[in-house]
Amino acid sequence: MNPNRPVYLKLRDQIAAAIIAGDYPEGAMLPSVRALAAEQGANPLTVAKAYQQFQNDGLVEVQRGVGMYVVRGAAERLRSTEREAFLREEWPEIRQRMQRLGLSPADLALTS
């Protein structure tokens, strides 16, 4: 994870990982902005900005006065976009490093 990445995007990544992992399944209510801010030691406005990103992406829906809920298909959509981003942004660097170190995919299989 990039240490220069804005805090709201780091929070967004953590929440996305939790949705993908099933910690927040379809239909589940996300923690309130204040609760997540307190848990993460973050500014509530920063949490609200992360949540707004999910809302803009159509991954959550807001029920006024009730809370924010994960929409159907959010985990699969996140998984797909995360996979594409990994292959586009991270994998080329990993592959190059493996080549520099003389590692093959078979070498990686031996470590697990």
Backbone atoms as SQL, in Angstrom:
CREATE TABLE atoms (id INTEGER PRIMARY KEY, chain TEXT, resi INTEGER, resn TEXT, atom TEXT, x REAL, y REAL, z REAL);
INSERT INTO atoms VALUES
  (1, 'A', 1, 'MET', 'N', 0.840, -1.185, 0.000),
  (2, 'A', 1, 'MET', 'CA', 0.000, 0.000, 0.000),
  (3, 'A', 1, 'MET', 'C', 0.882, 1.244, 0.000),
  (4, 'A', 2, 'ASN', 'N', 0.522, 2.208, -0.795),
  (5, 'A', 2, 'ASN', 'CA', 1.280, 3.430, -0.954),
  (6, 'A', 2, 'ASN', 'C', 1.118, 4.333, 0.273),
  (7, 'A', 3, 'PRO', 'N', 2.231, 4.641, 0.976),
  (8, 'A', 3, 'PRO', 'CA', 2.125, 5.486, 2.179),
  (9, 'A', 3, 'PRO', 'C', 1.716, 6.926, 1.861),
  (10, 'A', 4, 'ASN', 'N', 1.887, 7.366, 0.617),
  (11, 'A', 4, 'ASN', 'CA', 1.510, 8.727, 0.231),
  (12, 'A', 4, 'ASN', 'C', 0.053, 8.829, -0.190),
  (13, 'A', 5, 'ARG', 'N', -0.645, 7.720, -0.170),
  (14, 'A', 5, 'ARG', 'CA', -2.050, 7.685, -0.572),
  (15, 'A', 5, 'ARG', 'C', -2.884, 8.441, 0.477),
  (16, 'A', 6, 'PRO', 'N', -3.863, 9.250, 0.045),
  (17, 'A', 6, 'PRO', 'CA', -4.687, 9.993, 1.002),
  (18, 'A', 6, 'PRO', 'C', -5.394, 9.056, 1.992),
  (19, 'A', 7, 'VAL', 'N', -5.597, 9.549, 3.207),
  (20, 'A', 7, 'VAL', 'CA', -6.189, 8.747, 4.275),
  (21, 'A', 7, 'VAL', 'C', -7.570, 8.230, 3.886),
  (22, 'A', 8, 'TYR', 'N', -8.381, 9.052, 3.220),
  (23, 'A', 8, 'TYR', 'CA', -9.730, 8.596, 2.880),
  (24, 'A', 8, 'TYR', 'C', -9.677, 7.421, 1.910),
  (25, 'A', 9, 'LEU', 'N', -8.659, 7.385, 1.033),
  (26, 'A', 9, 'LEU', 'CA', -8.528, 6.245, 0.119),
  (27, 'A', 9, 'LEU', 'C', -8.011, 5.006, 0.846),
  (28, 'A', 10, 'LYS', 'N', -7.170, 5.208, 1.854),
  (29, 'A', 10, 'LYS', 'CA', -6.725, 4.066, 2.669),
  (30, 'A', 10, 'LYS', 'C', -7.922, 3.467, 3.412),
  (31, 'A', 11, 'LEU', 'N', -8.759, 4.330, 3.965),
  (32, 'A', 11, 'LEU', 'CA', -9.977, 3.861, 4.640),
  (33, 'A', 11, 'LEU', 'C', -10.893, 3.152, 3.658),
  (34, 'A', 12, 'ARG', 'N', -11.029, 3.715, 2.465),
  (35, 'A', 12, 'ARG', 'CA', -11.856, 3.099, 1.434),
  (36, 'A', 12, 'ARG', 'C', -11.341, 1.699, 1.116),
  (37, 'A', 13, 'ASP', 'N', -10.015, 1.559, 1.013),
  (38, 'A', 13, 'ASP', 'CA', -9.418, 0.250, 0.737),
  (39, 'A', 13, 'ASP', 'C', -9.705, -0.748, 1.855),
  (40, 'A', 14, 'GLN', 'N', -9.647, -0.295, 3.101),
  (41, 'A', 14, 'GLN', 'CA', -9.931, -1.176, 4.243),
  (42, 'A', 14, 'GLN', 'C', -11.380, -1.631, 4.224),
  (43, 'A', 15, 'ILE', 'N', -12.288, -0.709, 3.950),
  (44, 'A', 15, 'ILE', 'CA', -13.713, -1.052, 3.913),
  (45, 'A', 15, 'ILE', 'C', -13.985, -1.984, 2.730),
  (46, 'A', 16, 'ALA', 'N', -13.368, -1.703, 1.577),
  (47, 'A', 16, 'ALA', 'CA', -13.533, -2.558, 0.399),
  (48, 'A', 16, 'ALA', 'C', -13.060, -3.966, 0.712),
  (49, 'A', 17, 'ALA', 'N', -11.919, -4.095, 1.379),
  (50, 'A', 17, 'ALA', 'CA', -11.403, -5.415, 1.747),
  (51, 'A', 17, 'ALA', 'C', -12.374, -6.141, 2.674),
  (52, 'A', 18, 'ALA', 'N', -12.992, -5.403, 3.588),
  (53, 'A', 18, 'ALA', 'CA', -13.963, -6.005, 4.512),
  (54, 'A', 18, 'ALA', 'C', -15.221, -6.462, 3.769),
  (55, 'A', 19, 'ILE', 'N', -15.646, -5.699, 2.767),
  (56, 'A', 19, 'ILE', 'CA', -16.811, -6.101, 1.970),
  (57, 'A', 19, 'ILE', 'C', -16.473, -7.358, 1.167),
  (58, 'A', 20, 'ILE', 'N', -15.314, -7.371, 0.531),
  (59, 'A', 20, 'ILE', 'CA', -14.889, -8.538, -0.250),
  (60, 'A', 20, 'ILE', 'C', -14.768, -9.771, 0.636),
  (61, 'A', 21, 'ALA', 'N', -14.236, -9.589, 1.845),
  (62, 'A', 21, 'ALA', 'CA', -14.041, -10.710, 2.774),
  (63, 'A', 21, 'ALA', 'C', -15.354, -11.207, 3.379),
  (64, 'A', 22, 'GLY', 'N', -16.418, -10.436, 3.205),
  (65, 'A', 22, 'GLY', 'CA', -17.705, -10.845, 3.757),
  (66, 'A', 22, 'GLY', 'C', -17.970, -10.321, 5.153),
  (67, 'A', 23, 'ASP', 'N', -17.092, -9.465, 5.648),
  (68, 'A', 23, 'ASP', 'CA', -17.331, -8.858, 6.964),
  (69, 'A', 23, 'ASP', 'C', -18.568, -7.958, 6.919),
  (70, 'A', 24, 'TYR', 'N', -18.808, -7.362, 5.754),
  (71, 'A', 24, 'TYR', 'CA', -20.014, -6.575, 5.496),
  (72, 'A', 24, 'TYR', 'C', -20.680, -7.177, 4.265),
  (73, 'A', 25, 'PRO', 'N', -21.517, -8.199, 4.449),
  (74, 'A', 25, 'PRO', 'CA', -22.159, -8.842, 3.294),
  (75, 'A', 25, 'PRO', 'C', -23.250, -7.962, 2.686),
  (76, 'A', 26, 'GLU', 'N', -23.776, -8.403, 1.549),
  (77, 'A', 26, 'GLU', 'CA', -24.858, -7.678, 0.895),
  (78, 'A', 26, 'GLU', 'C', -25.988, -7.428, 1.883),
  (79, 'A', 27, 'GLY', 'N', -26.473, -6.208, 1.905),
  (80, 'A', 27, 'GLY', 'CA', -27.568, -5.849, 2.797),
  (81, 'A', 27, 'GLY', 'C', -27.128, -5.448, 4.192),
  (82, 'A', 28, 'ALA', 'N', -25.851, -5.634, 4.504),
  (83, 'A', 28, 'ALA', 'CA', -25.355, -5.288, 5.842),
  (84, 'A', 28, 'ALA', 'C', -25.195, -3.775, 5.964),
  (85, 'A', 29, 'MET', 'N', -25.422, -3.291, 7.166),
  (86, 'A', 29, 'MET', 'CA', -25.241, -1.874, 7.438),
  (87, 'A', 29, 'MET', 'C', -23.775, -1.633, 7.804),
  (88, 'A', 30, 'LEU', 'N', -23.195, -0.609, 7.196),
  (89, 'A', 30, 'LEU', 'CA', -21.829, -0.212, 7.545),
  (90, 'A', 30, 'LEU', 'C', -21.857, 0.544, 8.871),
  (91, 'A', 31, 'PRO', 'N', -20.733, 0.562, 9.577),
  (92, 'A', 31, 'PRO', 'CA', -20.685, 1.355, 10.813),
  (93, 'A', 31, 'PRO', 'C', -20.972, 2.827, 10.503),
  (94, 'A', 32, 'SER', 'N', -21.506, 3.518, 11.464),
  (95, 'A', 32, 'SER', 'CA', -21.753, 4.947, 11.270),
  (96, 'A', 32, 'SER', 'C', -20.418, 5.664, 11.060),
  (97, 'A', 33, 'VAL', 'N', -20.499, 6.846, 10.470),
  (98, 'A', 33, 'VAL', 'CA', -19.296, 7.645, 10.238),
  (99, 'A', 33, 'VAL', 'C', -18.573, 7.882, 11.557),
  (100, 'A', 34, 'ARG', 'N', -19.314, 8.250, 12.579),
  (101, 'A', 34, 'ARG', 'CA', -18.685, 8.531, 13.879),
  (102, 'A', 34, 'ARG', 'C', -18.065, 7.292, 14.494),
  (103, 'A', 35, 'ALA', 'N', -18.761, 6.158, 14.393),
  (104, 'A', 35, 'ALA', 'CA', -18.240, 4.922, 14.976),
  (105, 'A', 35, 'ALA', 'C', -16.958, 4.491, 14.271),
  (106, 'A', 36, 'LEU', 'N', -16.940, 4.542, 12.948),
  (107, 'A', 36, 'LEU', 'CA', -15.737, 4.138, 12.216),
  (108, 'A', 36, 'LEU', 'C', -14.600, 5.118, 12.455),
  (109, 'A', 37, 'ALA', 'N', -14.923, 6.401, 12.541),
  (110, 'A', 37, 'ALA', 'CA', -13.894, 7.410, 12.811),
  (111, 'A', 37, 'ALA', 'C', -13.245, 7.147, 14.173),
  (112, 'A', 38, 'ALA', 'N', -14.066, 6.853, 15.173),
  (113, 'A', 38, 'ALA', 'CA', -13.529, 6.576, 16.508),
  (114, 'A', 38, 'ALA', 'C', -12.688, 5.310, 16.494),
  (115, 'A', 39, 'GLU', 'N', -13.165, 4.278, 15.797),
  (116, 'A', 39, 'GLU', 'CA', -12.444, 3.004, 15.725),
  (117, 'A', 39, 'GLU', 'C', -11.088, 3.155, 15.026),
  (118, 'A', 40, 'GLN', 'N', -11.057, 3.966, 13.962),
  (119, 'A', 40, 'GLN', 'CA', -9.840, 4.131, 13.168),
  (120, 'A', 40, 'GLN', 'C', -8.968, 5.302, 13.628),
  (121, 'A', 41, 'GLY', 'N', -9.466, 6.096, 14.552),
  (122, 'A', 41, 'GLY', 'CA', -8.722, 7.275, 14.981),
  (123, 'A', 41, 'GLY', 'C', -8.632, 8.313, 13.866),
  (124, 'A', 42, 'ALA', 'N', -9.701, 8.388, 13.071),
  (125, 'A', 42, 'ALA', 'CA', -9.717, 9.288, 11.921),
  (126, 'A', 42, 'ALA', 'C', -10.723, 10.408, 12.136),
  (127, 'A', 43, 'ASN', 'N', -10.591, 11.430, 11.341),
  (128, 'A', 43, 'ASN', 'CA', -11.529, 12.539, 11.351),
  (129, 'A', 43, 'ASN', 'C', -12.841, 12.055, 10.713),
  (130, 'A', 44, 'PRO', 'N', -13.990, 12.357, 11.314),
  (131, 'A', 44, 'PRO', 'CA', -15.268, 11.950, 10.721),
  (132, 'A', 44, 'PRO', 'C', -15.460, 12.441, 9.282),
  (133, 'A', 45, 'LEU', 'N', -14.929, 13.602, 8.943),
  (134, 'A', 45, 'LEU', 'CA', -15.045, 14.091, 7.568),
  (135, 'A', 45, 'LEU', 'C', -14.270, 13.203, 6.597),
  (136, 'A', 46, 'THR', 'N', -13.160, 12.643, 7.063),
  (137, 'A', 46, 'THR', 'CA', -12.370, 11.737, 6.231),
  (138, 'A', 46, 'THR', 'C', -13.141, 10.448, 5.982),
  (139, 'A', 47, 'VAL', 'N', -13.776, 9.926, 7.016),
  (140, 'A', 47, 'VAL', 'CA', -14.600, 8.717, 6.871),
  (141, 'A', 47, 'VAL', 'C', -15.776, 9.008, 5.938),
  (142, 'A', 48, 'ALA', 'N', -16.398, 10.152, 6.113),
  (143, 'A', 48, 'ALA', 'CA', -17.529, 10.522, 5.255),
  (144, 'A', 48, 'ALA', 'C', -17.096, 10.594, 3.794),
  (145, 'A', 49, 'LYS', 'N', -15.898, 11.067, 3.540),
  (146, 'A', 49, 'LYS', 'CA', -15.383, 11.150, 2.170),
  (147, 'A', 49, 'LYS', 'C', -15.168, 9.745, 1.596),
  (148, 'A', 50, 'ALA', 'N', -14.660, 8.829, 2.407),
  (149, 'A', 50, 'ALA', 'CA', -14.484, 7.437, 1.962),
  (150, 'A', 50, 'ALA', 'C', -15.839, 6.814, 1.655),
  (151, 'A', 51, 'TYR', 'N', -16.800, 7.014, 2.530),
  (152, 'A', 51, 'TYR', 'CA', -18.148, 6.488, 2.310),
  (153, 'A', 51, 'TYR', 'C', -18.780, 7.098, 1.057),
  (154, 'A', 52, 'GLN', 'N', -18.537, 8.389, 0.840),
  (155, 'A', 52, 'GLN', 'CA', -19.085, 9.054, -0.337),
  (156, 'A', 52, 'GLN', 'C', -18.574, 8.394, -1.609),
  (157, 'A', 53, 'GLN', 'N', -17.321, 7.956, -1.590),
  (158, 'A', 53, 'GLN', 'CA', -16.748, 7.278, -2.755),
  (159, 'A', 53, 'GLN', 'C', -17.520, 5.990, -3.056),
  (160, 'A', 54, 'PHE', 'N', -17.866, 5.228, -2.021),
  (161, 'A', 54, 'PHE', 'CA', -18.664, 4.013, -2.214),
  (162, 'A', 54, 'PHE', 'C', -20.043, 4.348, -2.762),
  (163, 'A', 55, 'GLN', 'N', -20.613, 5.415, -2.255),
  (164, 'A', 55, 'GLN', 'CA', -21.937, 5.835, -2.719),
  (165, 'A', 55, 'GLN', 'C', -21.866, 6.258, -4.191),
  (166, 'A', 56, 'ASN', 'N', -20.847, 7.018, -4.554),
  (167, 'A', 56, 'ASN', 'CA', -20.665, 7.452, -5.941),
  (168, 'A', 56, 'ASN', 'C', -20.488, 6.259, -6.876),
  (169, 'A', 57, 'ASP', 'N', -19.824, 5.213, -6.385),
  (170, 'A', 57, 'ASP', 'CA', -19.564, 4.015, -7.185),
  (171, 'A', 57, 'ASP', 'C', -20.754, 3.060, -7.203),
  (172, 'A', 58, 'GLY', 'N', -21.821, 3.403, -6.473),
  (173, 'A', 58, 'GLY', 'CA', -23.018, 2.566, -6.458),
  (174, 'A', 58, 'GLY', 'C', -22.854, 1.275, -5.682),
  (175, 'A', 59, 'LEU', 'N', -21.942, 1.256, -4.719),
  (176, 'A', 59, 'LEU', 'CA', -21.672, 0.047, -3.938),
  (177, 'A', 59, 'LEU', 'C', -22.435, 0.020, -2.620),
  (178, 'A', 60, 'VAL', 'N', -22.917, 1.176, -2.205),
  (179, 'A', 60, 'VAL', 'CA', -23.730, 1.275, -0.995),
  (180, 'A', 60, 'VAL', 'C', -24.922, 2.174, -1.290),
  (181, 'A', 61, 'GLU', 'N', -25.954, 2.007, -0.484),
  (182, 'A', 61, 'GLU', 'CA', -27.097, 2.912, -0.594),
  (183, 'A', 61, 'GLU', 'C', -27.392, 3.468, 0.782),
  (184, 'A', 62, 'VAL', 'N', -27.841, 4.700, 0.797),
  (185, 'A', 62, 'VAL', 'CA', -28.131, 5.385, 2.054),
  (186, 'A', 62, 'VAL', 'C', -29.628, 5.356, 2.295),
  (187, 'A', 63, 'GLN', 'N', -29.987, 4.964, 3.489),
  (188, 'A', 63, 'GLN', 'CA', -31.371, 5.080, 3.922),
  (189, 'A', 63, 'GLN', 'C', -31.372, 6.192, 4.960),
  (190, 'A', 64, 'ARG', 'N', -31.875, 7.325, 4.548),
  (191, 'A', 64, 'ARG', 'CA', -31.850, 8.518, 5.400),
  (192, 'A', 64, 'ARG', 'C', -32.360, 8.228, 6.810),
  (193, 'A', 65, 'GLY', 'N', -31.555, 8.655, 7.770),
  (194, 'A', 65, 'GLY', 'CA', -31.928, 8.495, 9.164),
  (195, 'A', 65, 'GLY', 'C', -31.721, 7.096, 9.708),
  (196, 'A', 66, 'VAL', 'N', -31.302, 6.164, 8.840),
  (197, 'A', 66, 'VAL', 'CA', -31.114, 4.779, 9.273),
  (198, 'A', 66, 'VAL', 'C', -29.655, 4.380, 9.174),
  (199, 'A', 67, 'GLY', 'N', -29.085, 4.484, 7.963),
  (200, 'A', 67, 'GLY', 'CA', -27.696, 4.108, 7.774),
  (201, 'A', 67, 'GLY', 'C', -27.351, 3.837, 6.331),
  (202, 'A', 68, 'MET', 'N', -26.156, 3.307, 6.150),
  (203, 'A', 68, 'MET', 'CA', -25.629, 3.014, 4.830),
  (204, 'A', 68, 'MET', 'C', -25.493, 1.502, 4.700),
  (205, 'A', 69, 'TYR', 'N', -26.007, 0.952, 3.602),
  (206, 'A', 69, 'TYR', 'CA', -26.063, -0.492, 3.412),
  (207, 'A', 69, 'TYR', 'C', -25.315, -0.922, 2.154),
  (208, 'A', 70, 'VAL', 'N', -24.683, -2.091, 2.226),
  (209, 'A', 70, 'VAL', 'CA', -23.971, -2.675, 1.089),
  (210, 'A', 70, 'VAL', 'C', -25.013, -3.200, 0.102),
  (211, 'A', 71, 'VAL', 'N', -24.882, -2.825, -1.169),
  (212, 'A', 71, 'VAL', 'CA', -25.847, -3.245, -2.177),
  (213, 'A', 71, 'VAL', 'C', -25.498, -4.635, -2.714),
  (214, 'A', 72, 'ARG', 'N', -26.481, -5.254, -3.331),
  (215, 'A', 72, 'ARG', 'CA', -26.301, -6.571, -3.938),
  (216, 'A', 72, 'ARG', 'C', -25.222, -6.489, -5.028),
  (217, 'A', 73, 'GLY', 'N', -24.308, -7.432, -5.005),
  (218, 'A', 73, 'GLY', 'CA', -23.256, -7.507, -6.009),
  (219, 'A', 73, 'GLY', 'C', -22.039, -6.647, -5.727),
  (220, 'A', 74, 'ALA', 'N', -22.049, -5.932, -4.605),
  (221, 'A', 74, 'ALA', 'CA', -20.931, -5.027, -4.300),
  (222, 'A', 74, 'ALA', 'C', -19.615, -5.780, -4.150),
  (223, 'A', 75, 'ALA', 'N', -19.623, -6.912, -3.466),
  (224, 'A', 75, 'ALA', 'CA', -18.379, -7.661, -3.239),
  (225, 'A', 75, 'ALA', 'C', -17.790, -8.121, -4.568),
  (226, 'A', 76, 'GLU', 'N', -18.620, -8.639, -5.452),
  (227, 'A', 76, 'GLU', 'CA', -18.104, -9.117, -6.733),
  (228, 'A', 76, 'GLU', 'C', -17.608, -7.964, -7.594),
  (229, 'A', 77, 'ARG', 'N', -18.311, -6.844, -7.575),
  (230, 'A', 77, 'ARG', 'CA', -17.849, -5.676, -8.331),
  (231, 'A', 77, 'ARG', 'C', -16.520, -5.163, -7.793),
  (232, 'A', 78, 'LEU', 'N', -16.400, -5.113, -6.463),
  (233, 'A', 78, 'LEU', 'CA', -15.138, -4.683, -5.859),
  (234, 'A', 78, 'LEU', 'C', -14.017, -5.657, -6.190),
  (235, 'A', 79, 'ARG', 'N', -14.305, -6.943, -6.086),
  (236, 'A', 79, 'ARG', 'CA', -13.303, -7.970, -6.386),
  (237, 'A', 79, 'ARG', 'C', -12.803, -7.802, -7.824),
  (238, 'A', 80, 'SER', 'N', -13.722, -7.566, -8.732),
  (239, 'A', 80, 'SER', 'CA', -13.367, -7.406, -10.142),
  (240, 'A', 80, 'SER', 'C', -12.501, -6.170, -10.359),
  (241, 'A', 81, 'THR', 'N', -12.893, -5.040, -9.789),
  (242, 'A', 81, 'THR', 'CA', -12.109, -3.819, -9.989),
  (243, 'A', 81, 'THR', 'C', -10.763, -3.901, -9.280),
  (244, 'A', 82, 'GLU', 'N', -10.725, -4.544, -8.110),
  (245, 'A', 82, 'GLU', 'CA', -9.459, -4.715, -7.395),
  (246, 'A', 82, 'GLU', 'C', -8.518, -5.628, -8.192),
  (247, 'A', 83, 'ARG', 'N', -9.077, -6.673, -8.779),
  (248, 'A', 83, 'ARG', 'CA', -8.283, -7.597, -9.597),
  (249, 'A', 83, 'ARG', 'C', -7.683, -6.860, -10.791),
  (250, 'A', 84, 'GLU', 'N', -8.520, -6.077, -11.478),
  (251, 'A', 84, 'GLU', 'CA', -8.032, -5.310, -12.635),
  (252, 'A', 84, 'GLU', 'C', -6.940, -4.334, -12.233),
  (253, 'A', 85, 'ALA', 'N', -7.127, -3.641, -11.112),
  (254, 'A', 85, 'ALA', 'CA', -6.125, -2.684, -10.638),
  (255, 'A', 85, 'ALA', 'C', -4.826, -3.398, -10.278),
  (256, 'A', 86, 'PHE', 'N', -4.936, -4.567, -9.641),
  (257, 'A', 86, 'PHE', 'CA', -3.738, -5.334, -9.287),
  (258, 'A', 86, 'PHE', 'C', -2.958, -5.712, -10.536),
  (259, 'A', 87, 'LEU', 'N', -3.660, -6.251, -11.531),
  (260, 'A', 87, 'LEU', 'CA', -2.986, -6.696, -12.752),
  (261, 'A', 87, 'LEU', 'C', -2.384, -5.529, -13.534),
  (262, 'A', 88, 'ARG', 'N', -3.035, -4.389, -13.484),
  (263, 'A', 88, 'ARG', 'CA', -2.569, -3.218, -14.226),
  (264, 'A', 88, 'ARG', 'C', -1.455, -2.468, -13.491),
  (265, 'A', 89, 'GLU', 'N', -1.575, -2.346, -12.153),
  (266, 'A', 89, 'GLU', 'CA', -0.682, -1.467, -11.413),
  (267, 'A', 89, 'GLU', 'C', 0.395, -2.197, -10.607),
  (268, 'A', 90, 'GLU', 'N', 0.045, -3.290, -9.962),
  (269, 'A', 90, 'GLU', 'CA', 0.979, -3.944, -9.049),
  (270, 'A', 90, 'GLU', 'C', 1.733, -5.114, -9.679),
  (271, 'A', 91, 'TRP', 'N', 1.022, -5.939, -10.448),
  (272, 'A', 91, 'TRP', 'CA', 1.633, -7.140, -10.989),
  (273, 'A', 91, 'TRP', 'C', 2.864, -6.865, -11.853),
  (274, 'A', 92, 'PRO', 'N', 2.854, -5.867, -12.753),
  (275, 'A', 92, 'PRO', 'CA', 4.060, -5.635, -13.561),
  (276, 'A', 92, 'PRO', 'C', 5.307, -5.392, -12.705),
  (277, 'A', 93, 'GLU', 'N', 5.143, -4.644, -11.622),
  (278, 'A', 93, 'GLU', 'CA', 6.283, -4.380, -10.735),
  (279, 'A', 93, 'GLU', 'C', 6.728, -5.660, -10.016),
  (280, 'A', 94, 'ILE', 'N', 5.774, -6.457, -9.589),
  (281, 'A', 94, 'ILE', 'CA', 6.098, -7.716, -8.918),
  (282, 'A', 94, 'ILE', 'C', 6.812, -8.653, -9.888),
  (283, 'A', 95, 'ARG', 'N', 6.282, -8.746, -11.109),
  (284, 'A', 95, 'ARG', 'CA', 6.886, -9.616, -12.126),
  (285, 'A', 95, 'ARG', 'C', 8.326, -9.187, -12.417),
  (286, 'A', 96, 'GLN', 'N', 8.550, -7.877, -12.549),
  (287, 'A', 96, 'GLN', 'CA', 9.903, -7.370, -12.796),
  (288, 'A', 96, 'GLN', 'C', 10.839, -7.705, -11.636),
  (289, 'A', 97, 'ARG', 'N', 10.340, -7.573, -10.427),
  (290, 'A', 97, 'ARG', 'CA', 11.178, -7.885, -9.261),
  (291, 'A', 97, 'ARG', 'C', 11.506, -9.369, -9.217),
  (292, 'A', 98, 'MET', 'N', 10.530, -10.205, -9.536),
  (293, 'A', 98, 'MET', 'CA', 10.781, -11.649, -9.589),
  (294, 'A', 98, 'MET', 'C', 11.873, -11.960, -10.607),
  (295, 'A', 99, 'GLN', 'N', 11.800, -11.313, -11.766),
  (296, 'A', 99, 'GLN', 'CA', 12.810, -11.537, -12.797),
  (297, 'A', 99, 'GLN', 'C', 14.193, -11.104, -12.321),
  (298, 'A', 100, 'ARG', 'N', 14.267, -9.947, -11.655),
  (299, 'A', 100, 'ARG', 'CA', 15.556, -9.462, -11.130),
  (300, 'A', 100, 'ARG', 'C', 16.143, -10.434, -10.122),
  (301, 'A', 101, 'LEU', 'N', 15.266, -11.047, -9.331),
  (302, 'A', 101, 'LEU', 'CA', 15.717, -11.971, -8.285),
  (303, 'A', 101, 'LEU', 'C', 15.874, -13.403, -8.781),
  (304, 'A', 102, 'GLY', 'N', 15.504, -13.630, -10.018),
  (305, 'A', 102, 'GLY', 'CA', 15.610, -14.969, -10.579),
  (306, 'A', 102, 'GLY', 'C', 14.583, -15.936, -10.010),
  (307, 'A', 103, 'LEU', 'N', 13.416, -15.421, -9.649),
  (308, 'A', 103, 'LEU', 'CA', 12.344, -16.257, -9.100),
  (309, 'A', 103, 'LEU', 'C', 11.371, -16.652, -10.193),
  (310, 'A', 104, 'SER', 'N', 10.891, -17.863, -10.107),
  (311, 'A', 104, 'SER', 'CA', 9.855, -18.334, -11.029),
  (312, 'A', 104, 'SER', 'C', 8.569, -18.586, -10.243),
  (313, 'A', 105, 'PRO', 'N', 7.439, -18.701, -10.932),
  (314, 'A', 105, 'PRO', 'CA', 6.199, -19.041, -10.213),
  (315, 'A', 105, 'PRO', 'C', 6.333, -20.334, -9.408),
  (316, 'A', 106, 'ALA', 'N', 7.104, -21.272, -9.904),
  (317, 'A', 106, 'ALA', 'CA', 7.318, -22.532, -9.160),
  (318, 'A', 106, 'ALA', 'C', 8.018, -22.262, -7.832),
  (319, 'A', 107, 'ASP', 'N', 8.938, -21.307, -7.803),
  (320, 'A', 107, 'ASP', 'CA', 9.631, -20.955, -6.553),
  (321, 'A', 107, 'ASP', 'C', 8.634, -20.425, -5.519),
  (322, 'A', 108, 'LEU', 'N', 7.655, -19.674, -5.984),
  (323, 'A', 108, 'LEU', 'CA', 6.655, -19.123, -5.084),
  (324, 'A', 108, 'LEU', 'C', 5.773, -20.238, -4.509),
  (325, 'A', 109, 'ALA', 'N', 5.480, -21.225, -5.327),
  (326, 'A', 109, 'ALA', 'CA', 4.637, -22.340, -4.869),
  (327, 'A', 109, 'ALA', 'C', 5.318, -23.118, -3.754),
  (328, 'A', 110, 'LEU', 'N', 6.640, -23.121, -3.738),
  (329, 'A', 110, 'LEU', 'CA', 7.378, -23.858, -2.712),
  (330, 'A', 110, 'LEU', 'C', 7.326, -23.173, -1.357),
  (331, 'A', 111, 'THR', 'N', 6.992, -21.878, -1.325),
  (332, 'A', 111, 'THR', 'CA', 7.009, -21.142, -0.054),
  (333, 'A', 111, 'THR', 'C', 5.706, -21.250, 0.725),
  (334, 'A', 112, 'SER', 'N', 4.666, -21.778, 0.109),
  (335, 'A', 112, 'SER', 'CA', 3.378, -21.808, 0.829),
  (336, 'A', 112, 'SER', 'C', 3.103, -23.105, 1.498);
